[in-house]
Amino acid sequence: MLNASYPYPSKRHLVYGRNGMVATGNITAADAGLDILKAGGNAVDAAIAAALMLTVTEPTANGLGGDLFAIVYFDGRYYGLSSHGPSPAAMSLPALRGLGMSELPRFGVLPINVPGQIAGIAALARRFARLPLKNLAIPAMRAAADGYALQPAVADHINRARDIYEPQLKAFPELETWFQVFGQKSPYRPGDRMVLSGHARALEAIAETDGEAFYRGPIADAIASFCQTNHGWLDLPDLAAFEPEWVTPISAEYKGHTIYEIPPSGQGIAVLMALRTLAAKGYTCHYAIEALKQALHHAGLHVADTEHMRQTVAVLLNDYPVRAAHAVNERAVAPETTDLLGNDTVYLAAADGDGNMVSLIQSNYMGFGSGVVIPEYGIALNNRACNFSLDETSANVLAPGKRPYHTIIPGFIEKKGEFRGPFGVMGGFMQPQGHLQVLLSQIEDKLNPQSALDRPRWQWIGGNRLLVEPEFDANLLADLRRRGHEIEISEDEASFGRGQIIYRYEDGRLEGACEPRTDSLVAAF
């Protein structure tokens, strides 16, 4: 008998290893990465195998048609990879208005940007992998072709997606492709078998060509043909022109720890802005909420694709925190009226026995993204253009060939002489909020990584409004209400993010923790 209720408290323990470790939100993906490590692969090989498997076994949060960011620690040095695609050359505000629209729709072919994920996987493989990409793709190909058992959270989110897409079919007939590929059964139950034959064909073509088929080959032809036939903007030249970007991670010091994030146009800088504000102001839960609110608000005002930034990274990390520390006071303040400067996602962490480590995150955005699936290849395409602003005065305004302000952010933490490691909390605009809370729980409140992930979270949703989980500390809740926070208890644990952490200590120990809010696993040996 299927029973999805858990009436008694459950506890996860930290996981330890020495030769390798993979932590993901899906059991099958963690196992795939661990198998690659045991076969002689390094941390990057394991991360690639797990990332490809996640596109198969957790299609509700990522896919081959999404974006990817990574921070890699390899041979004693940090590398950043930003692989998120721009808007198509034909996408613009005048083009949108010419269709009689005042905003980009969430569904259909119009909000699709160039997918960056596969180019990112190929770039990681070329630079760091020990094994051929075709070997790393084998576990995911087999799972897609032979079928796999749906884990509880994935089954639930497919059912939710069906409920979202069905009412939209009349307005967006191209969503029928989602039902052809993912609507094999209704409703899905945990343990049901999912077969994704088209996805297996796509993975085979990608693996055999080191990703070229996706951008300058048969998969690119299929994507462009579908989008053009259905009056979308994405076309072959947009795909053929895309290249990922290697970047230098940005960082901030906080009480003896160095925190690394990917530079803009990602929102990771907001985490560093909030930490530097707290370093100047001091730490309480109230101050952390206020610092984060201000950081997210000002990142939204000033962060965009590199050449469109309103303020430099240096200003946001140095000048801004001093001003924000003065703006944070004992009462909750809605940040939307201020400018202190005057002007669904999956995450994984991997480590090998040689000290190399990977923090990697990938997403279609909003679950399956646009709801559009390329039928012959089973590729769900993103709706990342929805992250653009349509305000012509915004740094992040929609424009051709431009990358939008992006939500997905991998993190890294280091305490010199003690440990370093990848960490991440996925979940749209919850991600920097999750990063900050997990970091402060460990650095300020001395919780171990698993307890930091277990801890009930808050989520700022605008103004002075907060959502908190039901188990949130009652005394702290009362104090926050006295300070003017408008608080609502939320039972939707999926909205509070899902994280993983791996630390490698100086003696070679690997320590891993995983998210209690989903089907996650730390695999180690």
N, C-alpha and C positions, 0 to 999 in steps of 0.2 A: 504494500500500500504506500502510495506517495504521500508524504507528509512534510511540508516545507516549513513548519513552525519549529522554533527552538525555544522551549519554555525555560531552559536553565542557562545560566551564564556559562560562557565558554572562554577558554584562555589559550592564547598562542604563546609559544616560547620562542626566544631567539634561536636561530639556526647557525651552526658553526661548521666551517670547513677549512681546508688549507690548500687544496689543489685547484679549486675552482668553485664558482657559485653563480647562479642565475636567479633573479627574482623578477617575477612578472605577475600580472593579474589573471593569468590563465595557466592551469596546471600543465596542459599539453605543450604549451610554448616554453615553459621553464624546463621541462624534460627534454625538448628538442635542443635547447641551448646546452644543457648539461651533456647530452650525448655527443655533441660536437666537441666539447672540451675533452671528453674522454677519448675521442678519436684523434686527438692531437691538435685541435684548433686552439686559437688564443681567445681572449675576451671579445675581440671584435668579431671573429668567426661565430662565437656563441650568440652574440647580440644580433647578428644578421639572421642566423637561423631562427632565433626566437621571434624576431620582428616579422619575418616572412610567415612563420606559423601563426602569429597573432592576426594577420590579415585573413587567415582561414578560419581560425577557431574563435575569434572575437570580432566578427564583421560588423557588429553593432557599434563599434567605437573607432574602427580604423579600416583601411583597405588599400589596395594598390593605387587607387585614385586620389590619395591624400598627400599630406606633407610630412616632413621628417626634420627633426633637429637632434643634434647629438653633441655631447662633450666627451672627448676621449682622453684618458690619461695613458700615455704609451711611452715606454722607455724614458720615464722621468720628465715628460713634458705634456702640457695641456694643449689640446686642439679643439676647435669648435667647428661644427658643420651646420650651416643654415641651408636647408634644401626645401624652401617653400616657393611655389611658383607665383608668377605675376598674373595680373589680369590679361586677357587676350587683347590683341592690338585693336580689335573692333569694339571693345567695351569702353563706354564713355558716358558721361552725364547727358550730352546731347542725344546719343543713341538711345539711352534709356527713356528720355523724355519723348523722343520720336515714336516710341511704342505706347505713349500715353500713360507711362508709369511714373509715379513719384518716389518709388522705392524699389529696391531689388527684391524679387520674391525669394522666399526661403527654398522653394522647390523648383524642379525642372532644370532646363539647360542654361538658363540665363546666369545664375550665380556661380557657374563653374570656372575656376581659375586653372591655370596649368598645374597639373599634379607634380609635386617635387619628390615624392617618397622614393620612387624607384631610382631616380638619378642619385639620390642620397645614399641608398644601399650600394649602388655600383661604385660610388666614390669612396665609401668606407672600405669596400672590398679591395679596390685597386691600391689604396694607400697602406692598409694595415693587415689584411687577411692573410692567413697562412694557407688556407685551403681554397680551391676554385669555387666560384659562386654557384656553379651547377651542383656541387656537392652540398653546399649549404642550403640549397633550395629543396633537396630531396625529401626531408621530413614533411615540409609543408605541401609539396606536390602529392605525396602519398595520402596525407590526411584529406586533402581536397578531393582526390580521385576516388579513394576507397570509402570515405565518410568517417565521421568522428562523432562522439557523444557530446551533445550540448550540455554545458555546465549551467547551473541554475540562473545566474545573473544574465547570461547570454540569451537563454530561452525567454526569460521575462522581457528583455529589451527588444527582441524580435517581435514578440506579441504587442508591445507598446508601439513599435514602428508601424505595424499593420494598422493599428487603430488611428495613427496619425495620417497615414497615406491614403487609406480608403476614402475619406471624405474629400480628398484633393484630386481624385482621379479625373473628374469631369473637367476641372480647370487645367490640370497638368496630365494629359493622357500618356506622356512619356514615362510616368511613374509605373505604368503597367509592367515595365521591364523589371522593377523590383519584385513584383509578385511572381514573374516568370522564374526568377533565380532564387529568391529567398522565401517565397510564399508556398513552399512545397506542402505545408501542413498548417492547420489552424485549429486550436492553439497549439503551440509547441510546449512540451514538457521537458524538464531536466532528464537527460539521458537519451532523448530522441536522437536518431541518426540524421546527420546533415551531410549531403553529398554536393560538392561544388565542382562539377566537371569542367565548366568553362574557366573557372579560377585556376584549375590544374593546368589547362592548356596555356593560360597566360603566364603562369610561373615557369613552365617549361621554355616558352619562347624568351622570356626575360633572362633565365639562367643560361641558355645556350648563346645568347648574344651579349651578355654582360650589360643588360638593360637597354641596348640599342633598339630592340624591337618596340619598346614602349614609346620612344620619341621619334624614331626615324625608320619605322618598319611596319609590319602588319597590324600591330596593336594600335599604333598611332593612326594608321589609315582608318581603322574601325571606330576609334574615338572621334576623330574629326568628321568622318562621314555621318555618324549618328548625330552629332551636335549640329552640323550644318543642315542636315535633312529636317531637323526639328527646330530650325530657326534660332539656333544658339550662336554664340560669338566665337567659341574656341575652334581653331582651325590648325591645319598641319604646320604652317610656319611658326605658330606659337609654340607648339610642342618641339619642333626641330631646333629652335633657338635656345631652349632652356639649358642652363648649366647650374649646378649647385655652387655654393660659395663657402670656401674655408675662411673662418674668422678667428680672431683672438678672443677667448672668453673675457668678459668683464668681471670684476670682483670687488668685494668690500670686506674690510676687517670688522669683526664683532667679538669682543671679549676673548681674544686669543685664537679665534677661528677665522679662516678665510673662506668666504662663500663665493662660488663661481656661478655665473649665469651666461646665457647667450646674449650678445648685444642686440639692440633694436634692428628690425622692427618687432621683435618679440617683446612680451611684457615682463620678462625676467628682471629687467632693470627696476621694476617697481618693488621687488623684494629687497634689492640692495638699497634703494631709496628709503624704504621703511626701516631697515636695520640701522642705517646711518642716522636717521631721525631719532630712533630709540637710544642709540649710543650717546647722542647729545642730550636727550630729555630724561632718560631713565626708563626702567621697565615696570609696567603693570599691565594687566590684561586690557584695561581701558585705554592706556596709552598705545598699546600695540594695535588695537582696533582703529584708533584715531590716526595713527601714523600710516597704517595700511590704506585707510580711506583716502587720505591726502595723496599718498603715493600713486594709487590707482587713478585717481582723478587727474593728477598732473601728468602721468604717463599718457592718459587718454588725450590730453590737450596737446602734448608736445612730441610724442613719439610717432614715427611713421617710417616708411621706407627711407633708407639712409640719406639720400639727397634731399628729402623733403622734411627732415627733422626741424622743428622750431627752435630747439635748444640742443646743445651738444651733450654727449654723454658726460663729459667732465662737469658741465654746469649742473646736470641732474644729480650727479653723485657727490658734488662738493658744495656748491652754493645752495641748492635746494634744501638739503637736510637741515641746515642752520635755520632757515626761515620756517621750515615746517615745525621744528622743535618749539619755536615761539608760538606757532598757531595752535599747537596741541595744548589743551588745557583740561580742567577738571570736569567739563561738561561735554557731552556729545555735540558735534557740530556737523552740519551737512556741508560737504566740501564743494558742492556743485556751483556755489556762488563765488568761489575764490579762484584766483590764479596767483600763486605766490611768486611766480617768475615774471609777472607782468604781461605777458603775451599768452564632445564625448571623445575621447582620446585614450590611447593606451601608453603606458610607461613601462620600461624595463631597465634593470641594472644587471651588469655582468662583470665578472672578475676572473682572472686566471691566476695560476700559482706563481707567475713571474712578476706580479704587481701591476699588470695592465688592467684598466677598468674602463667601463663604458656606461654613460648615462644617456639613454635614448628615448625619445618620445615621438609618436606619430599619430595622425588623426585625419579623418575625413571632415570633421566638424559636424556638430548637431547629429550625432549618431551615425547614420548611413550617409550623411552629407546631403546632397541635392535630391536623393531618392532615385536618381537616374543610374541605371546599371547597363553597361554595354553587354548585350545578351550573349554573344558568342564567346566572350571572355569572362563574364561574370564580374566585371570591374565596376564597383560603385564609385561614382565620381563626387568630389568634394563640392561644398557650397561656400568656399572660403571667401568669395567676394562679398558675402554678407557682412564681413568685418569692416568694409569700407564705410566711411561717412559720406553722406550725400550733401553735406554742408560745404559750399564752395570755399568758405574761409578756413576749413579744417586742414591741418597738416596731413590728415589721413583721407582726404577726399578721393573719391573714385576717379581713376584716370587710366588710359591705356598703358599696358606694359608696366604696371606699378604693383608692388607687393603691399598687401594690407597690414595694418597693425595685427599682430598674430598672438594667439592665446597660448600655444603649446611651448613649454619651457622645461628643459632638463636642468638639473642642478648638480653641484659638486660641493663637498665640504672638506676642509682640511684643517687639522690642528697639528702644526709642525712638531715633529718628534714623537707624535702619538698615533695618529691615524689619518686616513683620507678615504673618501668614498662617494659614489654616486647616490643621489636621492631624487625623488620626484613625487609629485602629487598631481594626478591628471584631473581634468574636469573643467573645461572652459575657463571662465573668469574666476573660478574658485582656485585655480592653480597657484597664483602668487599668495593667496590667502592661506592655502594649505602649506606651501613652502614655509611661510613665516611662522605659522603655528607649530609645525613639526620641529623647526629649528629652535624656536624659543623654548619649547617643552624640554629639549635636550640641554641647551646651553644655560638657560636661566633656572629651569625647574629640575634639572638633573635626572630626567627620565631616560631610561634606556631606549634605543630606537623602536623596539616593538611597542613599549608603553606610549611612546610619543605618537605612533600611528593609531593606537587604540583610543587615545584620549578623545572625548567628545569635542566637536569643533563648532565654531561660529562661522557665519558667512554674511558679509556685508552685501546688501542688494540695492543700495541707493539711499540717499538722504541719511537719516539716522536709523534706518531699518536694518535689523539683524535677524537672521534665522539661526537657531541653535538646535543641537540635537537633544533628544529627550533626557539623556543621562547627564546633561551639563550641570556643573556644580550649582546647587540652589543658592548658596550664600553669594557666590560670585554673580549669579543671575540677578539677585536682588540689588547688589551694588551697581551693576550696569544700568538697571532700570532707574535707579535714583539719579544717575548721571545723565539721564535723558535719552538712553538708547531705547528704541521702539522694537521690542523683542517678540518674536513668534517662534513657538516650538514647532519643529518640522520633523515628521516621521520619514521623510524621503531621504534615506541614507545615501542614495546614489548622488544626490546633489552636493554632498560635502566632500567629494573627491575620493580618489583611491591612490595609495602610494606604496612605494617599495624603497628599501634602503639596504645598501651593502657598505660595510666598513672594512678596510684592511689595516690592521695594526702593524706596528713596526716589527713585531716578532713573527709576522707572516700569517697570523690568524685572520680568517674571514668571518665576519659576523653579519647575518642577514635578518631582515624583518619584512613582513608583508602585511598587506591591508586586510583588516577583518571585515570590511564592508563589501567584499566581492570574492570571486573564486580564485584567490591568489595563492601562490606557492613560492617558497624559497627552496631551490634544489642545489645540493652541494655534495662535494666529495673531497 
